Amino acid sequence: MPFQITTQPFGPLPTGATPLTEYLLEHTETGEFITVIPEFGAVLRRLVLRKGKHVFALIEGPDSPQALMADESYASALLYPFPSRIRHGIYHFEGQDYALKMNDTHRDNAMHGFVHGRVFSVISQEATDTHAQLVLRYDYTGDTFGYPFPFSLTVTYELVQANLLRHGSNPEKDHMCALRISYEAKNTGVTSSPAAFGWHPYFRFSEDIELAKEPIGKMLLTLPSRIPISLDEYMIPNGQLPAEMAGTIELHDQHLDTAFLIEPTSGPTDTESFAETILTSLVTGARLIVGQQTGDGKLNYLVCYTPTRRDRIAIEPLTANVDAFNNGQGLAILKPGEALTGTMWVRLD
């Protein structure tokens, strides 16, 4: 089979420490692959996809466990039970006040949930003629300060033939691969719980996986129709700006740390809708497409962020707005046994 899954140690670690295991999902004929580290937040560390004869490294995380643990950029992190920020780490839910640990100390906020860095279990793995699939789960008992609501978070990573993606416009050639990520966050407690999910990938282009990253100043960003969210000096929403039609911006003079409410594109049926954000390399002409399922309870928000080094860009699908635990915008209230689900994808065009 062209698709296969193997494992390799991710190290070295200090003497006596248990080594991390990195899972490699690859297409052996095209050279496309992803790597995932279950024991560290089920983080996607590498993503390499092909366009024609060219292979691009699109995501590359820290190259050692020490660097991974020291990384404060949340690169490729799964964000749950809340993405983005909660003002002062304080929220009110069903008659009670809760205070979360503040990890955005510069602005005095809680940020990005707490599953990043937690140990996920491998539930299943499968390699077929059309895909390689890895299913992981984190079971939470409610023991983190400020969030006493048990849940299970199940994430499925797939390296799949790009023409088999359910959403979006698909490439014609079935030998190209794509990344698909699905999630299910289930309330396993006995009371209702507030919930929101996000993913925090940083993207870049490198036509040779050993070469330096292409600066984002040589890229274009095409955004779907959206409503920009106005943020205050603490990066907390304080309103909305006028709606903007889908369009392209040049990144050479743009500094982004911007949240959007997405206007979805209709899918093949009335129950399926989606949005796609496109990053175009002016050097190679390659287009990286980040898709997110939209609709009721799905990924209806987006954050785009350009770090100071300007060697990559974060394109973050989210189910809720910044500070959703307080403003309620996009926030899911899960009853016992209910789940928050959705799908994201990344491909080249």
C-alpha positions as a Markdown table, in Angstrom:
| # | Residue | x | y | z |
|---|---|---|---|---|
| 1 | Met | 0.0 | 0.0 | 0.0 |
| 2 | Pro | 1.3 | 3.5 | -0.8 |
| 3 | Phe | 0.1 | 4.8 | 2.6 |
| 4 | Gln | 1.8 | 3.6 | 5.8 |
| 5 | Ile | 2.2 | 4.5 | 9.4 |
| 6 | Thr | 5.4 | 4.0 | 11.4 |
| 7 | Thr | 6.8 | 5.3 | 14.7 |
| 8 | Gln | 10.1 | 6.7 | 15.7 |
| 9 | Pro | 11.6 | 8.1 | 18.9 |
| 10 | Phe | 11.5 | 11.9 | 19.2 |
| 11 | Gly | 14.5 | 12.8 | 21.3 |
| 12 | Pro | 16.9 | 12.8 | 22.9 |
| 13 | Leu | 15.6 | 13.6 | 26.3 |
| 14 | Pro | 17.6 | 14.0 | 29.5 |
| 15 | Thr | 19.1 | 10.8 | 30.9 |
| 16 | Gly | 16.4 | 8.7 | 32.5 |
| 17 | Ala | 13.4 | 10.4 | 30.9 |
| 18 | Thr | 10.9 | 8.5 | 28.9 |
| 19 | Pro | 11.3 | 9.2 | 25.2 |
| 20 | Leu | 8.4 | 10.7 | 23.2 |
| 21 | Thr | 7.1 | 8.7 | 20.3 |
| 22 | Glu | 6.5 | 10.4 | 17.0 |
| 23 | Tyr | 4.0 | 8.9 | 14.5 |
| 24 | Leu | 4.8 | 9.2 | 10.8 |
| 25 | Leu | 1.9 | 9.0 | 8.3 |
| 26 | Glu | 3.3 | 9.0 | 4.8 |
| 27 | His | 2.6 | 8.3 | 1.2 |
| 28 | Thr | 5.7 | 6.3 | 0.2 |
| 29 | Glu | 5.5 | 7.1 | -3.5 |
| 30 | Thr | 4.9 | 10.8 | -3.4 |
| 31 | Gly | 7.1 | 11.7 | -0.4 |
| 32 | Glu | 4.2 | 13.5 | 1.4 |
| 33 | Phe | 3.9 | 13.0 | 5.1 |
| 34 | Ile | 2.7 | 14.3 | 8.5 |
| 35 | Thr | 4.2 | 13.6 | 11.9 |
| 36 | Val | 2.2 | 13.6 | 15.2 |
| 37 | Ile | 3.4 | 13.4 | 18.8 |
| 38 | Pro | 0.6 | 11.9 | 21.0 |
| 39 | Glu | 2.4 | 12.4 | 24.3 |
| 40 | Phe | 2.6 | 16.2 | 23.8 |
| 41 | Gly | -0.9 | 17.4 | 23.1 |
| 42 | Ala | -1.3 | 15.3 | 20.0 |
| 43 | Val | 0.6 | 18.0 | 18.2 |
| 44 | Leu | 1.1 | 17.9 | 14.5 |
| 45 | Arg | 4.9 | 18.7 | 14.2 |
| 46 | Arg | 5.5 | 18.4 | 10.4 |
| 47 | Leu | 3.4 | 18.6 | 7.3 |
| 48 | Val | 4.9 | 18.0 | 3.8 |
| 49 | Leu | 2.7 | 18.0 | 0.7 |
| 50 | Arg | 3.4 | 17.9 | -3.0 |
| 51 | Lys | 2.3 | 20.1 | -5.9 |
| 52 | Gly | 3.4 | 18.5 | -9.2 |
| 53 | Lys | 7.1 | 17.8 | -9.0 |
| 54 | His | 7.7 | 20.1 | -6.0 |
| 55 | Val | 7.5 | 19.0 | -2.4 |
| 56 | Phe | 6.8 | 21.7 | 0.2 |
| 57 | Ala | 7.4 | 21.7 | 3.9 |
| 58 | Leu | 4.3 | 23.6 | 5.1 |
| 59 | Ile | 4.6 | 23.1 | 8.9 |
| 60 | Glu | 7.7 | 22.3 | 10.8 |
| 61 | Gly | 7.7 | 22.4 | 14.6 |
| 62 | Pro | 10.5 | 22.4 | 17.2 |
| 63 | Asp | 13.2 | 19.8 | 16.4 |
| 64 | Ser | 13.8 | 18.5 | 19.9 |
| 65 | Pro | 11.7 | 17.7 | 23.0 |
| 66 | Gln | 13.4 | 20.5 | 24.9 |
| 67 | Ala | 12.5 | 23.0 | 22.2 |
| 68 | Leu | 9.0 | 21.6 | 22.0 |
| 69 | Met | 8.4 | 22.1 | 25.7 |
| 70 | Ala | 10.0 | 25.6 | 25.7 |
| 71 | Asp | 7.9 | 26.7 | 22.7 |
| 72 | Glu | 5.6 | 29.5 | 23.7 |
| 73 | Ser | 4.0 | 30.1 | 20.3 |
| 74 | Tyr | 1.5 | 27.2 | 20.6 |
| 75 | Ala | 2.6 | 26.0 | 17.2 |
| 76 | Ser | 0.1 | 23.5 | 15.8 |
| 77 | Ala | -1.6 | 23.3 | 19.3 |
| 78 | Leu | -5.1 | 21.9 | 19.7 |
| 79 | Leu | -7.0 | 24.5 | 21.7 |
| 80 | Tyr | -9.6 | 23.2 | 24.1 |
| 81 | Pro | -11.8 | 23.8 | 26.1 |
| 82 | Phe | -11.3 | 27.4 | 24.9 |
| 83 | Pro | -9.2 | 29.0 | 22.1 |
| 84 | Ser | -7.8 | 32.5 | 22.2 |
| 85 | Arg | -8.1 | 34.6 | 25.3 |
| 86 | Ile | -10.4 | 34.8 | 28.4 |
| 87 | Arg | -10.3 | 38.3 | 30.0 |
| 88 | His | -8.4 | 38.1 | 33.3 |
| 89 | Gly | -9.0 | 34.3 | 33.2 |
| 90 | Ile | -12.4 | 34.9 | 34.8 |
| 91 | Tyr | -15.8 | 33.8 | 33.6 |
| 92 | His | -19.3 | 33.2 | 35.0 |
| 93 | Phe | -21.2 | 30.0 | 34.1 |
| 94 | Glu | -24.6 | 28.9 | 35.4 |
| 95 | Gly | -24.5 | 30.9 | 38.6 |
| 96 | Gln | -20.9 | 30.4 | 39.5 |
| 97 | Asp | -17.7 | 32.3 | 39.0 |
| 98 | Tyr | -14.5 | 30.5 | 37.8 |
| 99 | Ala | -10.9 | 31.7 | 37.6 |
| 100 | Leu | -8.4 | 30.0 | 35.2 |
| 101 | Lys | -4.7 | 30.1 | 35.3 |
| 102 | Met | -3.4 | 33.1 | 33.4 |
| 103 | Asn | -0.7 | 32.2 | 30.9 |
| 104 | Asp | -0.9 | 35.4 | 28.8 |
| 105 | Thr | 0.7 | 37.4 | 31.5 |
| 106 | His | 1.6 | 40.4 | 29.3 |
| 107 | Arg | -2.1 | 41.2 | 28.8 |
| 108 | Asp | -3.4 | 39.5 | 32.0 |
| 109 | Asn | -5.5 | 36.8 | 30.3 |
| 110 | Ala | -5.9 | 33.0 | 30.2 |
| 111 | Met | -5.1 | 31.7 | 26.7 |
| 112 | His | -5.6 | 28.7 | 24.5 |
| 113 | Gly | -7.1 | 26.2 | 26.9 |
| 114 | Phe | -4.9 | 23.5 | 28.6 |
| 115 | Val | -4.7 | 20.4 | 26.4 |
| 116 | His | -1.5 | 21.5 | 24.8 |
| 117 | Gly | 1.2 | 19.4 | 26.2 |
| 118 | Arg | -1.2 | 16.8 | 27.7 |
| 119 | Val | -0.7 | 13.1 | 27.0 |
| 120 | Phe | -3.1 | 11.7 | 24.4 |
| 121 | Ser | -3.7 | 7.9 | 23.9 |
| 122 | Val | -3.5 | 6.3 | 20.5 |
| 123 | Ile | -7.0 | 4.8 | 20.0 |
| 124 | Ser | -6.5 | 3.3 | 16.5 |
| 125 | Gln | -4.4 | 3.6 | 13.4 |
| 126 | Glu | -5.2 | 2.5 | 9.8 |
| 127 | Ala | -3.4 | 2.5 | 6.5 |
| 128 | Thr | -5.2 | 1.7 | 3.2 |
| 129 | Asp | -4.8 | 2.4 | -0.5 |
| 130 | Thr | -6.4 | 5.9 | 0.0 |
| 131 | His | -5.3 | 7.2 | 3.4 |
| 132 | Ala | -3.4 | 6.8 | 6.6 |
| 133 | Gln | -5.4 | 7.6 | 9.7 |
| 134 | Leu | -4.4 | 8.1 | 13.4 |
| 135 | Val | -7.0 | 8.5 | 16.1 |
| 136 | Leu | -6.0 | 9.9 | 19.5 |
| 137 | Arg | -7.9 | 10.8 | 22.7 |
| 138 | Tyr | -7.4 | 12.8 | 25.9 |
| 139 | Asp | -9.6 | 12.0 | 28.8 |
| 140 | Tyr | -10.0 | 14.8 | 31.3 |
| 141 | Thr | -11.3 | 14.3 | 34.8 |
| 142 | Gly | -12.0 | 17.9 | 35.8 |
| 143 | Asp | -9.0 | 18.5 | 37.9 |
| 144 | Thr | -7.6 | 21.6 | 36.3 |
| 145 | Phe | -8.0 | 24.8 | 38.3 |
| 146 | Gly | -11.0 | 26.9 | 37.0 |
| 147 | Tyr | -12.5 | 24.2 | 34.7 |
| 148 | Pro | -14.1 | 21.4 | 36.7 |
| 149 | Phe | -16.0 | 19.9 | 33.7 |
| 150 | Pro | -14.8 | 16.4 | 32.6 |
| 151 | Phe | -14.5 | 15.7 | 28.9 |
| 152 | Ser | -12.9 | 13.5 | 26.3 |
| 153 | Leu | -11.3 | 15.1 | 23.3 |
| 154 | Thr | -10.8 | 12.7 | 20.3 |
| 155 | Val | -8.8 | 13.9 | 17.3 |
| 156 | Thr | -8.3 | 12.1 | 14.0 |
| 157 | Tyr | -5.4 | 13.0 | 11.7 |
| 158 | Glu | -5.6 | 11.7 | 8.1 |
| 159 | Leu | -3.2 | 11.9 | 5.2 |
| 160 | Val | -5.6 | 11.3 | 2.4 |
| 161 | Gln | -5.9 | 11.4 | -1.3 |
| 162 | Ala | -6.8 | 15.1 | -1.9 |
| 163 | Asn | -9.7 | 14.2 | -4.3 |
| 164 | Leu | -11.5 | 12.4 | -1.5 |
| 165 | Leu | -12.0 | 15.5 | 0.7 |
| 166 | Arg | -15.7 | 16.0 | 1.4 |
| 167 | His | -15.6 | 19.8 | 1.4 |
| 168 | Gly | -14.2 | 22.5 | -0.9 |
| 169 | Ser | -13.1 | 22.3 | -4.5 |
| 170 | Asn | -11.0 | 19.2 | -5.0 |
| 171 | Pro | -7.9 | 18.8 | -7.2 |
| 172 | Glu | -8.3 | 16.5 | -10.3 |
| 173 | Lys | -5.2 | 14.4 | -9.7 |
| 174 | Asp | -5.7 | 11.7 | -7.2 |
| 175 | His | -1.9 | 11.3 | -6.5 |
| 176 | Met | -1.8 | 14.5 | -4.5 |
| 177 | Cys | -2.4 | 14.2 | -0.7 |
| 178 | Ala | -4.1 | 16.4 | 1.8 |
| 179 | Leu | -4.3 | 16.7 | 5.6 |
| 180 | Arg | -7.7 | 16.2 | 7.2 |
| 181 | Ile | -8.3 | 16.8 | 10.9 |
| 182 | Ser | -11.6 | 15.8 | 12.7 |
| 183 | Tyr | -12.4 | 16.4 | 16.3 |
| 184 | Glu | -15.0 | 15.3 | 18.9 |
| 185 | Ala | -15.1 | 17.0 | 22.3 |
| 186 | Lys | -17.6 | 15.2 | 24.5 |
| 187 | Asn | -18.9 | 16.2 | 27.8 |
| 188 | Thr | -18.3 | 13.2 | 30.1 |
| 189 | Gly | -19.5 | 14.9 | 33.3 |
| 190 | Val | -22.9 | 15.1 | 35.0 |
| 191 | Thr | -23.5 | 18.9 | 34.5 |
| 192 | Ser | -23.5 | 21.2 | 31.5 |
| 193 | Ser | -20.1 | 22.7 | 30.4 |
| 194 | Pro | -18.9 | 25.6 | 28.3 |
| 195 | Ala | -16.8 | 24.5 | 25.3 |
| 196 | Ala | -15.0 | 25.9 | 22.3 |
| 197 | Phe | -12.3 | 24.4 | 20.1 |
| 198 | Gly | -9.5 | 25.7 | 17.9 |
| 199 | Trp | -6.4 | 24.8 | 16.1 |
| 200 | His | -3.2 | 27.0 | 16.0 |
| 201 | Pro | -1.0 | 26.0 | 13.0 |
| 202 | Tyr | 1.7 | 28.2 | 11.6 |
| 203 | Phe | 2.2 | 27.9 | 7.8 |
| 204 | Arg | 5.1 | 28.7 | 5.5 |
| 205 | Phe | 6.6 | 27.5 | 2.2 |
| 206 | Ser | 9.9 | 25.7 | 1.7 |
| 207 | Glu | 10.3 | 24.0 | -1.7 |
| 208 | Asp | 13.2 | 22.0 | -0.3 |
| 209 | Ile | 12.5 | 20.8 | 3.3 |
| 210 | Glu | 16.1 | 21.6 | 4.1 |
| 211 | Leu | 16.1 | 25.2 | 2.9 |
| 212 | Ala | 15.3 | 28.3 | 4.9 |
| 213 | Lys | 11.7 | 29.5 | 5.2 |
| 214 | Glu | 10.2 | 31.8 | 2.6 |
| 215 | Pro | 9.4 | 35.2 | 4.2 |
| 216 | Ile | 5.7 | 35.9 | 4.4 |
| 217 | Gly | 6.3 | 39.3 | 2.7 |
| 218 | Lys | 6.5 | 37.3 | -0.5 |
| 219 | Met | 3.0 | 35.8 | 0.0 |
| 220 | Leu | -0.6 | 36.7 | -0.6 |
| 221 | Leu | -3.5 | 35.9 | 1.8 |
| 222 | Thr | -7.0 | 35.3 | 0.4 |
| 223 | Leu | -9.7 | 35.5 | 3.0 |
| 224 | Pro | -13.3 | 34.4 | 2.7 |
| 225 | Ser | -16.2 | 36.8 | 3.3 |
| 226 | Arg | -16.0 | 37.8 | 6.9 |
| 227 | Ile | -16.8 | 40.3 | 9.6 |
| 228 | Pro | -13.7 | 41.6 | 11.4 |
| 229 | Ile | -13.8 | 41.6 | 15.2 |
| 230 | Ser | -12.7 | 44.8 | 16.9 |
| 231 | Leu | -10.2 | 44.1 | 19.7 |
| 232 | Asp | -9.1 | 46.4 | 22.6 |
| 233 | Glu | -5.5 | 46.9 | 23.9 |
| 234 | Tyr | -5.8 | 43.6 | 25.8 |
| 235 | Met | -6.9 | 41.7 | 22.6 |
| 236 | Ile | -10.4 | 41.3 | 23.9 |
| 237 | Pro | -13.4 | 41.9 | 21.6 |
| 238 | Asn | -15.2 | 45.2 | 21.9 |
| 239 | Gly | -17.4 | 45.1 | 18.8 |
| 240 | Gln | -17.5 | 44.3 | 15.1 |
| 241 | Leu | -16.3 | 46.2 | 12.0 |
| 242 | Pro | -18.2 | 46.4 | 8.7 |
| 243 | Ala | -18.4 | 43.1 | 6.7 |
| 244 | Glu | -15.8 | 42.5 | 4.1 |
| 245 | Met | -16.2 | 40.5 | 0.9 |
| 246 | Ala | -13.8 | 37.7 | 0.0 |
| 247 | Gly | -10.6 | 39.1 | -1.3 |
| 248 | Thr | -6.8 | 39.0 | -1.4 |
| 249 | Ile | -4.3 | 41.1 | 0.6 |
| 250 | Glu | -0.5 | 41.4 | 0.1 |
| 251 | Leu | 1.4 | 40.5 | 3.2 |
| 252 | His | 4.6 | 42.5 | 2.6 |
| 253 | Asp | 3.3 | 45.4 | 4.7 |
| 254 | Gln | 0.6 | 43.7 | 6.7 |
| 255 | His | 0.9 | 42.9 | 10.4 |
| 256 | Leu | -2.0 | 40.7 | 11.5 |
| 257 | Asp | -3.4 | 39.6 | 14.8 |
| 258 | Thr | -7.0 | 39.7 | 13.7 |
| 259 | Ala | -10.1 | 37.7 | 14.5 |
| 260 | Phe | -13.0 | 37.2 | 12.0 |
| 261 | Leu | -16.5 | 35.9 | 12.0 |
| 262 | Ile | -16.7 | 33.8 | 8.8 |
| 263 | Glu | -19.4 | 34.0 | 6.1 |
| 264 | Pro | -19.5 | 30.4 | 4.9 |
| 265 | Thr | -19.7 | 29.1 | 1.3 |
| 266 | Ser | -22.5 | 26.6 | 0.5 |
| 267 | Gly | -21.5 | 23.0 | 0.4 |
| 268 | Pro | -22.8 | 20.2 | -1.8 |
| 269 | Thr | -25.9 | 19.9 | 0.4 |
| 270 | Asp | -27.8 | 22.4 | 2.6 |
| 271 | Thr | -26.3 | 20.8 | 5.7 |
| 272 | Glu | -22.7 | 21.3 | 4.6 |
| 273 | Ser | -20.9 | 24.6 | 4.4 |
| 274 | Phe | -17.3 | 25.6 | 4.6 |
| 275 | Ala | -14.8 | 28.4 | 4.3 |
| 276 | Glu | -11.3 | 28.3 | 2.8 |
| 277 | Thr | -8.3 | 30.6 | 3.4 |
| 278 | Ile | -5.6 | 30.6 | 0.8 |
| 279 | Leu | -1.9 | 31.4 | 1.2 |
| 280 | Thr | -0.2 | 32.0 | -2.1 |
| 281 | Ser | 3.6 | 31.9 | -2.6 |
| 282 | Leu | 4.7 | 34.6 | -5.1 |
| 283 | Val | 8.0 | 32.8 | -5.4 |
| 284 | Thr | 6.7 | 29.4 | -6.6 |
| 285 | Gly | 3.0 | 30.1 | -7.4 |
| 286 | Ala | 1.9 | 27.4 | -5.0 |
| 287 | Arg | -1.4 | 27.9 | -3.1 |
| 288 | Leu | -1.9 | 26.5 | 0.3 |
| 289 | Ile | -5.6 | 26.1 | 1.2 |
| 290 | Val | -6.8 | 25.9 | 4.8 |
| 291 | Gly | -10.4 | 24.8 | 5.0 |
| 292 | Gln | -12.8 | 24.7 | 7.9 |
| 293 | Gln | -16.3 | 23.3 | 8.3 |
| 294 | Thr | -18.8 | 25.9 | 9.1 |
| 295 | Gly | -22.5 | 25.9 | 10.2 |
| 296 | Asp | -24.3 | 25.4 | 13.5 |
| 297 | Gly | -21.7 | 24.6 | 16.2 |
| 298 | Lys | -18.8 | 24.3 | 13.7 |
| 299 | Leu | -15.8 | 26.4 | 12.9 |
| 300 | Asn | -17.3 | 29.8 | 12.3 |
| 301 | Tyr | -14.4 | 32.0 | 13.4 |
| 302 | Leu | -10.9 | 32.5 | 12.1 |
| 303 | Val | -7.8 | 34.2 | 13.5 |
| 304 | Cys | -4.8 | 35.2 | 11.4 |
| 305 | Tyr | -1.5 | 36.2 | 13.0 |
| 306 | Thr | 1.9 | 37.2 | 11.6 |
| 307 | Pro | 4.7 | 36.8 | 14.2 |
| 308 | Thr | 7.4 | 39.4 | 14.5 |
| 309 | Arg | 9.9 | 37.3 | 12.7 |
| 310 | Arg | 7.6 | 37.2 | 9.7 |
| 311 | Asp | 8.8 | 33.7 | 8.6 |
| 312 | Arg | 5.4 | 32.1 | 9.0 |
| 313 | Ile | 1.7 | 32.9 | 9.4 |
| 314 | Ala | -0.9 | 31.5 | 11.8 |
| 315 | Ile | -4.2 | 30.6 | 10.2 |
| 316 | Glu | -6.4 | 29.4 | 13.0 |
| 317 | Pro | -9.9 | 27.9 | 12.6 |
| 318 | Leu | -12.0 | 28.4 | 15.7 |
| 319 | Thr | -15.5 | 27.5 | 16.8 |
| 320 | Ala | -15.9 | 30.6 | 18.9 |
| 321 | Asn | -14.9 | 34.2 | 19.3 |
| 322 | Val | -12.1 | 35.5 | 21.5 |
| 323 | Asp | -13.3 | 35.6 | 25.1 |
| 324 | Ala | -16.3 | 33.4 | 24.2 |
| 325 | Phe | -16.6 | 32.2 | 27.8 |
| 326 | Asn | -17.7 | 35.8 | 28.7 |
| 327 | Asn | -19.4 | 37.1 | 25.5 |
| 328 | Gly | -21.0 | 33.8 | 24.5 |
| 329 | Gln | -20.2 | 34.4 | 20.8 |
| 330 | Gly | -20.0 | 30.9 | 19.2 |
| 331 | Leu | -19.8 | 29.3 | 22.7 |
| 332 | Ala | -21.2 | 25.7 | 22.9 |
| 333 | Ile | -23.0 | 24.7 | 26.1 |
| 334 | Leu | -22.7 | 20.9 | 26.1 |
| 335 | Lys | -25.1 | 18.9 | 28.2 |
| 336 | Pro | -23.9 | 15.6 | 29.6 |
| 337 | Gly | -23.1 | 13.2 | 26.8 |
| 338 | Glu | -23.2 | 15.9 | 24.1 |
| 339 | Ala | -20.3 | 16.6 | 21.8 |
| 340 | Leu | -18.7 | 19.4 | 19.8 |
| 341 | Thr | -17.5 | 18.1 | 16.4 |
| 342 | Gly | -16.0 | 19.4 | 13.2 |
| 343 | Thr | -13.5 | 19.0 | 10.4 |
| 344 | Met | -10.5 | 21.0 | 9.0 |
| 345 | Trp | -8.3 | 20.4 | 6.1 |
| 346 | Val | -5.1 | 21.6 | 4.4 |
| 347 | Arg | -4.1 | 21.0 | 0.8 |
| 348 | Leu | -2.1 | 22.5 | -2.1 |
| 349 | Asp | -3.5 | 23.8 | -5.3 |
